[in-house]
Amino acid sequence: SIALRQITDGDLSARATVYTKDEFESLARDLNQMTDRLENNIKALEENIRRQEEFMGSVAHELKTPLTTIIGYADLLRGQTLTEEEHQEAANYIFSEGKRLERLSFKLLDLIMARKNDFEIIPVYPNRILQEVLSLMEQRFQQQKITVQYQSDSGICLLEPDLFRSLLINLLDNACKAMDRPGKIKIQLRTDQNRTCYLQIHDGRGMAEEELERIQIPFYRVDKSRSRAQGGVGLGLALCNEIVLLHHGTLCFTSELGKGTSVFVTLQGGNS
């Protein structure tokens, strides 16, 4: 009864200790199990709230930086007589920061849509979607002197095709940003009889172990100046992780500095 009063008062660390080998011991054991589950659920909720607060703080910070730049240069344009070169520079800054805000808004929208969970898993050929994405990004690969080597089989998987396409684009975009020029990206895609999809993407640069532990944190960038210069907003891997979870899959990385980073994705064919 003492433990029950403590739990009622909010002390979820309290546990009943009854060794009577009757229904009271069974009741105490059930109470302890219920309290364990309740305590774990509350801790999970608290952790989720903490992550959401950190995420919203990061969003606010990411919005503040380009907005400050846009307002500052717009005020400069309207308040002073500038040379043609200064005028063009101010306009370029406003345009580039505006585009960064646009990219951020699209990434946030993708995350929101992925979390809505109102999509349909259907049989698709993942190799066809991979070929579409590679064709879409071909010009970028050429401009950045990146060659792509890929192997894929022709099996069927149970996927949401738009989300899978977004997963590929974000992983390849991340690989491009991480690479020295010229460089090579290697892709392997295979399926099995259970309609599970296995994807591996390897780039040729690599990162330190401490960076590897942080790359899936929203808005984290290994090389901040490099990522910003290439249009990164630090949400690509967060979105990838959401897509993988929605497919009951796994996403993991291995890396060796100077030799390359590999991402391994398993999408469980819609099976939990």
Secondary structure, DSSP 4 states (H G I P E B T S, - for coil): -HHHHHHHTT-TT-------SSHHHHHHHHHHHHHHHHHHHHHHHHHHHHHHHHHHHHHHHHHHHHHHHHHHHHHHHHHS---HHHHHHHHHHHHHHHHHHHHHHHHHHHHHHHHH-----EEE-HHHHHHHHHHHTHHHHHHTTEEEEEEE----EEE-HHHHHHHHHHHHHHHHHH--SSEEEEEEEEE-TT--EEEEEE-S----HHHHTTTTSTT--SSHHHHHHTT--S-HHHHHHHHHHHTT-EEEEEEETTTEEEEEEEE-TT--
